[in-house]
Amino acid sequence: MSTPTPPAETITALARRYRLELDTGTTGTPAWSLVPGITEFTPKVEPTQQDVSTYDTDGWVEQAVTMLAWSIETTLAHRAHPTTGAFNAAQEALRKAAMSFGAASYVRIRYYDRNGAADAQEGTALVTWEPDGGGPDEVDTIKVTFTGSGPLKEITNPSAGGGTFAAETKSLKTAGGDA
C-alpha cells in the first residue's frame, strides 16, 4: 500500500472571504451594491430526501433528493453615515423588502469569494430583518435571513483573477516573502 501524497492546499480559508451584494437596479439591468458590515455569514443548501426503498434493496433504506432549499443567515453591523446619520442604502433596501408584500418583498442577491475562488452564487430571496437589540454598551446589529425562492445559480466570480488573496500573495512575493 502506498502513502498518499499530501495535499497542496495547506492554507485554511477564512470565513470573511465572502462578499454579499444586492441588486439595486430598477431598469432590469443589474446594479450590484455592496451590503456592508457583515459580521457573520452562513450560506446553506438543504436537500429534501424521500425514501425510495423497494424490495430490491434487501431491507436497506434508499434515499433520493427530491428538492433543494437555500438560505443565508447573516448578521450585519447597522451602518450609518458619520455626518448625516442616514443608514446605508443597501441595508435600507433589505429592511424595506422585509416589510413588504408581493414582488417588493423579493430581492436579488449574489455572494462570492472575494479572493477569486470559484465559489459564487446568485438568486432571488425573501428577507427577514431582525434587530438584535441590546444594552447601552452594545452596537446595533441586525440578523438578516435570506430564504431562497427558486434556484441558487452558480455564476462566474466577479473577483476571479484578482481577488484579495491573489493581491496579498503577489505583495508577499515582491516583498521577499515565501508565499
C-alpha positions as CSV (number, residue, x, y, z in Angstrom):
1,M,0.0,0.0,0.0
2,S,1.4,3.4,-0.9
3,T,1.4,6.5,1.2
4,P,-1.0,9.2,-0.2
5,T,0.6,12.4,-1.5
6,P,0.0,15.3,1.0
7,P,-2.5,17.8,-0.4
8,A,-1.1,21.1,-1.8
9,E,-3.9,23.0,-0.1
10,T,-2.3,23.9,3.2
11,I,-3.9,27.4,3.9
12,T,-7.2,27.5,5.8
13,A,-9.8,29.7,4.2
14,L,-11.2,32.5,6.3
15,A,-14.9,32.9,6.9
16,R,-14.6,36.6,6.0
17,R,-13.8,35.6,2.4
18,Y,-17.5,36.2,1.4
19,R,-18.8,39.3,-0.2
20,L,-22.6,39.9,-0.4
21,E,-24.2,42.2,-2.9
22,L,-27.7,43.3,-3.6
23,D,-29.2,44.2,-7.0
24,T,-30.5,47.7,-6.6
25,G,-31.2,48.2,-10.3
26,T,-34.6,49.3,-11.3
27,T,-34.3,49.1,-15.1
28,G,-33.8,45.3,-15.5
29,T,-30.1,45.7,-15.7
30,P,-28.4,44.6,-12.5
31,A,-26.8,47.3,-10.4
32,W,-24.8,45.5,-7.7
33,S,-24.4,47.3,-4.4
34,L,-22.2,46.0,-1.5
35,V,-24.1,45.0,1.6
36,P,-21.6,46.3,4.2
37,G,-21.0,45.4,7.8
38,I,-21.2,41.6,7.7
39,T,-20.0,40.1,11.0
40,E,-21.3,36.6,10.4
41,F,-22.3,34.8,7.1
42,T,-23.7,31.3,6.8
43,P,-24.9,30.1,3.4
44,K,-26.9,26.8,3.4
45,V,-28.3,24.4,0.8
46,E,-30.6,21.8,2.4
47,P,-31.9,18.8,0.5
48,T,-35.3,17.2,0.9
49,Q,-34.8,13.5,0.9
50,Q,-37.5,10.9,0.3
51,D,-37.5,7.2,1.0
52,V,-37.4,5.2,-2.3
53,S,-36.8,1.8,-0.8
54,T,-38.1,-1.2,-2.6
55,Y,-37.9,-5.0,-2.0
56,D,-34.8,-5.0,-4.2
57,T,-32.8,-3.2,-1.5
58,D,-32.8,-6.3,0.7
59,G,-34.0,-4.4,3.8
60,W,-31.7,-1.4,3.3
61,V,-33.2,2.1,3.1
62,E,-32.6,4.0,-0.1
63,Q,-33.0,7.8,-0.3
64,A,-33.4,10.3,-3.2
65,V,-33.0,14.0,-3.1
66,T,-36.3,15.5,-4.5
67,M,-35.8,19.2,-3.8
68,L,-33.2,21.7,-2.7
69,A,-33.8,24.8,-0.5
70,W,-31.2,27.5,0.0
71,S,-30.9,30.2,2.6
72,I,-28.3,32.6,4.0
73,E,-28.2,33.7,7.7
74,T,-26.1,36.8,8.3
75,T,-25.5,39.3,10.9
76,L,-24.9,43.0,9.9
77,A,-23.4,45.9,11.9
78,H,-26.0,48.5,11.1
79,R,-24.1,51.2,9.1
80,A,-24.9,54.9,9.1
81,H,-23.3,57.9,7.5
82,P,-21.0,59.7,10.0
83,T,-22.3,63.2,9.2
84,T,-25.9,62.8,8.1
85,G,-26.8,59.7,10.2
86,A,-28.6,58.2,7.1
87,F,-28.5,54.4,7.1
88,N,-26.7,52.6,4.3
89,A,-28.8,52.4,1.2
90,A,-28.3,48.6,0.6
91,Q,-29.2,47.8,4.2
92,E,-32.2,50.0,4.0
93,A,-33.4,48.3,0.8
94,L,-33.2,45.0,2.7
95,R,-35.2,46.4,5.7
96,K,-37.9,47.7,3.3
97,A,-38.1,44.4,1.4
98,A,-38.6,42.6,4.7
99,M,-41.6,44.8,5.5
100,S,-43.2,44.4,2.0
101,F,-45.7,42.1,0.3
102,G,-45.7,40.7,-3.2
103,A,-43.0,41.5,-5.7
104,A,-41.5,44.2,-3.4
105,S,-40.7,41.5,-0.8
106,Y,-38.2,39.8,-3.1
107,V,-34.5,40.8,-3.5
108,R,-31.9,39.6,-6.0
109,I,-28.6,38.9,-4.3
110,R,-25.2,37.4,-5.1
111,Y,-22.4,36.3,-2.9
112,Y,-18.9,35.2,-3.8
113,D,-15.4,34.5,-2.6
114,R,-13.7,38.0,-2.6
115,N,-10.4,36.2,-3.2
116,G,-11.5,35.0,-6.6
117,A,-12.1,31.3,-5.9
118,A,-14.8,29.6,-7.9
119,D,-17.4,29.9,-5.2
120,A,-20.0,32.4,-6.5
121,Q,-23.8,32.2,-6.4
122,E,-26.8,34.3,-7.3
123,G,-30.5,34.0,-6.6
124,T,-33.8,35.6,-5.6
125,A,-34.9,35.5,-1.9
126,L,-37.3,36.8,0.7
127,V,-35.8,38.8,3.5
128,T,-36.2,38.6,7.3
129,W,-34.9,41.7,9.2
130,E,-34.5,41.2,13.0
131,P,-32.7,43.8,15.1
132,D,-30.7,42.2,17.8
133,G,-31.3,44.9,20.4
134,G,-29.0,45.1,23.4
135,G,-27.8,47.2,26.2
136,P,-26.4,50.7,26.1
137,D,-22.9,49.5,25.7
138,E,-23.6,47.4,22.6
139,V,-23.5,48.2,18.8
140,D,-26.6,48.0,16.6
141,T,-26.6,44.6,14.8
142,I,-29.2,43.1,12.6
143,K,-29.9,39.4,11.9
144,V,-30.8,39.1,8.2
145,T,-32.1,35.8,6.8
146,F,-32.5,35.3,3.1
147,T,-34.8,32.5,2.2
148,G,-34.3,31.4,-1.4
149,S,-37.2,31.5,-3.9
150,G,-36.2,29.5,-6.9
151,P,-32.8,28.3,-7.9
152,L,-29.4,29.4,-6.5
153,K,-27.3,29.6,-9.6
154,E,-23.6,29.3,-9.8
155,I,-22.1,32.4,-11.5
156,T,-18.7,33.5,-12.7
157,N,-17.0,35.0,-9.7
158,P,-16.8,38.8,-10.2
159,S,-13.4,38.8,-8.4
160,A,-11.9,36.0,-10.4
161,G,-8.4,36.6,-11.4
162,G,-7.6,39.4,-8.9
163,G,-9.1,39.0,-5.5
164,T,-7.6,40.0,-2.2
165,F,-5.7,36.7,-1.6
166,A,-4.1,36.9,-5.0
167,A,-3.1,40.5,-4.3
168,E,-1.7,39.6,-0.9
169,T,0.3,36.7,-2.3
170,K,1.8,38.9,-5.0
171,S,2.6,41.5,-2.4
172,L,4.4,38.9,-0.3
173,K,6.4,37.6,-3.2
174,T,7.5,41.1,-4.2
175,A,8.4,41.9,-0.6
176,G,10.6,38.8,-0.4
177,G,8.2,36.6,1.4
178,D,8.0,32.8,0.8
179,A,4.4,32.7,-0.5
